Amino acid sequence: MAIALFTTFCTPLHIALRTTLYTTLCSLCSALFTPRGTLRRSRFARACVVLGLMQLPALAAAQPIFVLNSLDADVSVIDPQTWTQLKRIPTGKQPHHIYLTPDERSVIVANALSDSLSFIDPRTAEVQRTVRGITDPYHLRFSPDMRWFVTAGNRLNHVDVYRWDGNALTLAKRIATGKTPSHLWIDSRSSTVFATMQDSNELVAIDLNSQSLKWRYATGPMPADVFGTPDDRTLLVGLTGGDSVEVIDISSATPRRLQLLATGKGAHSFRAVGDRRHVLVSNRVANTISKIDYQTLQVVDHYPAPSGPDDMEVTRDGRLILVTSRWAGKMTVIDTASRKVIRQVKVGKSPHGIWTLDHASRQ
């Protein structure tokens, strides 16, 4: 009787638990229940504390997927178990990109046209706060040492460097750049920010400590996202106005082009697979995703990705690629083993950024 009652009480939890832990819990039933099957709440509470059971709802629940709907000024929250949209979170105008805070307690949605940041709980999808007065935050990134928060002002042609104390942002310097700053990368030493200039076809390097320009480099047409290899020696730049990824050597004071990797028309956004060797690039016009070996600098695989693929996420187990299909208003799910689209989830207008806590490593 005690075991049956305990099983009924904890079924939603035991599904997500390892068998060994469930067996251990069941063995405690005789201590937790009276002979009549009544729960001894005090003993149960103490056991929960010891075993960490009070935290099980957070551990058992699947982590939500966030998709930023740029033209709807909101975020779709998707359940990765049922593949349904649970709700929409209103943000500010033109939310484009999203980033996790260093303490992992919030994801920040950058609302470019509203000059604001929306802080959202990555586990419960509840809005925590809105920070206003952040001018034109199109793209955003924290430095690895967690001291700096950087935004690219896409419509106002500047990069802003903020000091971060774990809670508040203080503007350290606004740096005038080329036309239409697009995407950012920060090296592993937290010393340099790299920013692409979409409409002046440039890559600029900014010294973080002095907040000053180090150099400018002329790229191919319409550079968008930028990805740095873990050794800080090479940058990959997606050329949305072309059909290639530009590979740039930054190991010395003067950057130089190593090669162009043909991927597909509209090479745009990067996402590391998580094995410290491969990175994906979405080809927005070609409707494909290419897999690049950044050690050999070769394209090693391709995946179909319909309707203007943009930002991507890779699940922790590496089995799925989640990509926003910009022109269709959908999130597309791709199986990496079969290289096939296995489902699409309807979201809002012009979906752009995508993120989940249950993701593969960023390198």
C-alpha positions in Angstrom: 0.0 0.0 0.0 2.8 2.4 1.0 4.7 1.8 -2.2 1.6 2.1 -4.4 0.7 5.4 -2.8 4.2 6.8 -3.1 4.3 5.8 -6.7 1.1 7.6 -7.4 2.3 10.7 -5.6 5.6 10.9 -7.5 4.8 9.5 -11.0 5.6 12.8 -12.8 8.9 12.9 -11.0 10.0 9.3 -11.3 9.6 9.4 -15.1 12.5 11.8 -15.3 14.6 10.1 -12.6 17.2 7.5 -13.0 16.1 4.0 -12.1 18.6 3.8 -9.2 17.4 6.9 -7.5 13.7 5.8 -7.9 14.6 2.5 -6.3 16.3 4.2 -3.4 13.2 6.4 -2.8 10.9 3.5 -2.9 13.0 1.7 -0.3 12.3 4.6 2.1 8.5 4.2 1.9 8.1 2.3 5.1 9.8 5.1 6.9 7.7 7.8 5.2 4.2 6.2 5.5 2.2 5.0 8.5 0.9 1.4 8.4 -2.4 2.9 7.2 -0.7 4.5 4.2 -0.9 8.1 5.6 2.0 10.2 4.5 4.3 11.3 7.4 4.8 14.8 6.0 7.6 15.8 8.4 9.7 12.7 7.5 8.9 13.1 3.8 10.1 16.7 3.9 13.3 15.8 5.6 13.9 13.0 3.1 13.3 15.4 0.3 15.9 17.9 1.6 18.5 15.1 2.0 17.9 13.7 -1.5 17.4 17.0 -3.3 13.9 16.1 -4.2 12.7 19.6 -3.6 14.6 20.6 -6.8 13.2 17.8 -8.9 10.5 19.8 -10.8 13.2 22.0 -12.2 15.4 19.0 -13.1 12.5 16.9 -14.5 11.0 19.6 -16.7 12.2 20.0 -20.3 13.9 23.3 -20.8 11.8 25.7 -23.0 13.0 26.9 -26.4 12.8 30.6 -27.0 12.3 32.0 -30.5 12.4 35.8 -31.1 9.7 37.1 -33.4 11.3 40.3 -34.7 8.3 41.7 -36.4 5.8 40.8 -33.7 7.8 42.2 -30.8 7.5 39.1 -28.8 9.1 35.7 -28.0 7.6 32.3 -28.6 8.1 29.8 -25.8 8.1 26.2 -27.2 7.8 22.9 -25.3 10.4 20.5 -26.8 8.5 17.5 -25.7 5.1 18.3 -27.4 6.6 20.7 -29.9 3.9 23.2 -29.3 4.0 26.9 -28.7 3.1 27.4 -25.0 2.8 31.2 -25.0 4.1 34.5 -26.4 6.1 36.9 -24.2 5.7 40.6 -25.2 9.1 42.3 -25.4 10.0 45.5 -27.1 10.1 46.3 -30.8 12.4 44.2 -33.0 13.9 41.6 -30.7 16.6 40.0 -32.7 19.2 38.3 -30.5 19.3 36.6 -27.1 22.1 35.8 -24.6 22.5 34.1 -21.2 23.8 36.1 -18.3 27.0 34.8 -16.6 25.1 33.5 -13.6 22.7 31.6 -15.8 19.7 33.0 -14.1 18.4 35.1 -17.0 18.4 35.2 -20.7 18.5 38.7 -22.2 16.5 39.6 -25.2 17.8 42.7 -27.0 15.0 44.9 -28.3 16.7 47.0 -30.9 14.0 49.5 -31.8 12.7 49.9 -28.2 16.2 50.6 -26.8 15.6 48.0 -24.1 16.6 44.6 -22.7 14.1 42.0 -21.5 15.4 39.6 -18.8 13.6 36.3 -18.8 14.0 33.2 -16.6 15.5 30.5 -18.9 13.7 27.7 -17.0 10.3 29.1 -16.2 10.0 31.6 -19.1 8.8 34.3 -16.7 9.8 37.9 -17.3 12.0 39.1 -14.6 12.6 42.8 -15.5 13.1 45.2 -18.4 16.1 47.5 -18.6 15.6 50.6 -20.6 18.0 53.2 -22.0 20.2 50.6 -23.8 20.5 52.3 -27.2 19.8 50.2 -30.3 20.9 46.8 -29.0 20.8 44.6 -32.1 23.4 42.0 -31.2 24.8 41.3 -27.7 27.5 39.4 -26.0 29.2 39.0 -22.6 33.0 38.7 -22.4 34.3 35.4 -21.0 35.6 37.1 -17.9 32.1 38.4 -17.2 33.3 42.0 -16.8 32.0 43.4 -20.1 28.7 43.5 -21.9 28.8 44.6 -25.6 26.0 45.6 -28.0 26.1 46.3 -31.7 23.9 49.3 -32.7 22.8 48.1 -36.1 20.8 51.2 -37.2 22.9 53.8 -35.4 26.4 52.7 -36.5 28.1 52.2 -33.1 29.3 49.5 -30.7 28.6 50.1 -27.0 30.8 48.6 -24.2 29.2 48.3 -20.8 30.6 47.4 -17.4 28.7 44.5 -15.8 28.7 44.1 -12.0 26.4 41.0 -12.0 23.2 43.1 -12.0 23.6 46.6 -13.5 25.0 47.9 -16.7 27.1 51.0 -16.9 28.2 52.4 -20.3 32.0 52.6 -20.5 32.3 53.8 -24.1 30.3 54.3 -27.3 32.5 53.6 -30.3 31.6 54.9 -33.7 32.1 52.2 -36.3 31.4 51.5 -40.0 27.9 51.2 -41.5 25.4 48.8 -39.9 27.3 46.9 -37.2 25.9 43.4 -37.3 27.4 40.6 -35.2 30.0 40.4 -32.4 32.6 38.0 -31.2 34.9 38.3 -28.1 38.1 36.3 -27.8 38.7 33.9 -25.0 41.1 36.3 -23.2 38.3 39.0 -23.0 40.7 41.4 -24.7 39.2 42.1 -28.1 35.7 42.5 -29.6 35.3 41.7 -33.3 32.3 43.3 -35.1 31.2 43.0 -38.6 29.9 46.0 -40.6 27.2 44.8 -42.9 26.9 47.8 -45.2 30.5 49.0 -45.3 31.9 45.5 -45.8 34.3 45.6 -42.9 35.4 43.7 -39.8 36.7 45.9 -36.9 38.6 44.9 -33.8 38.1 46.9 -30.6 40.3 46.7 -27.5 38.1 46.0 -24.6 40.2 47.5 -21.9 40.8 50.9 -23.6 37.5 50.7 -25.7 39.4 51.9 -28.8 39.6 50.6 -32.4 42.6 48.4 -33.1 42.2 47.8 -36.8 39.8 47.7 -39.7 39.7 44.9 -42.3 37.9 44.9 -45.7 35.7 41.8 -46.1 33.6 40.3 -48.8 30.0 41.5 -49.4 27.6 42.0 -46.4 29.5 40.3 -43.6 27.1 39.0 -40.9 27.9 36.6 -38.1 31.5 36.0 -37.0 32.9 32.9 -35.2 36.3 32.6 -33.5 38.1 29.3 -33.2 39.0 28.2 -29.6 42.7 29.0 -30.1 41.9 32.6 -30.9 43.9 32.4 -34.2 41.1 32.3 -36.8 37.8 34.1 -37.4 35.1 32.8 -39.7 32.8 35.5 -41.3 29.5 34.7 -43.0 29.2 36.7 -46.3 25.5 37.1 -46.7 26.0 39.0 -49.9 27.9 36.1 -51.4 28.0 32.4 -51.1 31.0 31.8 -48.8 32.5 32.0 -45.4 35.6 34.2 -45.3 38.4 32.7 -43.1 40.7 35.3 -41.5 44.0 34.8 -39.7 44.1 37.1 -36.6 47.2 35.5 -35.0 49.3 38.6 -35.7 48.8 42.3 -35.5 47.6 42.6 -39.0 44.7 40.3 -40.1 44.9 38.5 -43.4 42.5 36.4 -45.5 43.4 32.7 -45.5 40.7 31.5 -47.9 37.0 31.5 -48.9 34.9 28.5 -48.1 32.0 28.0 -50.5 29.0 27.1 -48.4 25.9 28.4 -50.1 24.2 31.7 -51.1 23.5 34.0 -48.2 26.0 32.5 -45.7 24.8 34.1 -42.5 24.8 32.8 -38.9 27.1 30.4 -37.0 26.5 27.8 -34.3 29.1 25.5 -32.9 28.3 21.8 -32.8 29.9 21.4 -29.4 32.8 19.1 -30.2 35.5 21.8 -30.5 36.0 21.0 -34.1 32.8 21.7 -36.1 30.6 24.8 -36.6 27.4 25.2 -38.6 26.6 28.1 -40.9 23.1 28.9 -42.2 22.9 29.8 -45.9 19.8 32.0 -45.9 19.3 32.2 -49.7 20.4 28.6 -50.5 18.1 27.2 -47.8 20.8 25.0 -46.4 23.1 24.6 -43.4 26.7 23.7 -44.0 29.0 22.0 -41.4 32.5 23.3 -41.3 35.5 21.5 -39.8 37.4 24.5 -38.5 40.6 22.6 -37.9 41.0 21.5 -41.5 38.9 24.5 -42.9 36.8 22.2 -45.0 33.0 21.9 -45.5 32.2 18.4 -44.4 28.4 18.1 -44.5 25.1 19.9 -45.5 21.6 19.9 -44.2 18.3 21.1 -45.8 16.9 24.2 -44.0 13.8 25.7 -45.7 12.5 29.2 -45.9 15.4 31.4 -45.1 17.3 29.7 -42.3 18.8 32.2 -39.8 19.9 31.6 -36.2 20.4 28.1 -34.9 20.6 26.1 -31.8 22.0 22.5 -31.3 20.5 20.3 -28.6 22.8 19.0 -25.8 22.9 15.5 -27.2 23.7 16.8 -30.7 20.8 15.0 -32.3 18.8 18.0 -33.4 19.4 21.4 -35.1 16.8 24.0 -34.3 16.7 26.8 -36.8 14.5 29.8 -37.4 12.9 29.8 -40.8 12.7 33.5 -41.3 10.4 33.7 -44.3 7.9 31.1 -43.2 7.4 32.2 -39.5 8.4 28.8 -38.3 11.0 27.0 -36.2 12.4 24.1 -38.1 13.8 20.9 -36.5 16.5 18.9 -38.3 17.7 15.4 -37.4 21.5 15.4 -37.7 21.7 11.6 -38.3 19.2 11.4 -41.2 19.9 15.0 -42.4 16.2 15.5 -42.8 13.7 18.1 -41.6 11.5 16.2 -39.1 9.1 18.9 -38.0 8.2 22.6 -38.0 6.6 24.7 -35.3 4.6 27.8 -36.2 5.8 30.9 -34.4 5.6 34.6 -35.1 6.6 36.9 -37.9 10.2 37.0 -39.0 11.7 34.7 -36.3 15.3 35.5 -35.7 17.2 34.5 -32.5 16.7 31.1 -31.0 17.9 29.7 -27.6 17.5 26.9 -25.0 19.3 26.1 -21.8 19.5 22.5 -23.0 22.1 23.2 -25.6 25.4 21.8 -26.8 28.7 23.5 -26.0 29.3 26.8 -27.8 32.7 25.6 -29.1 
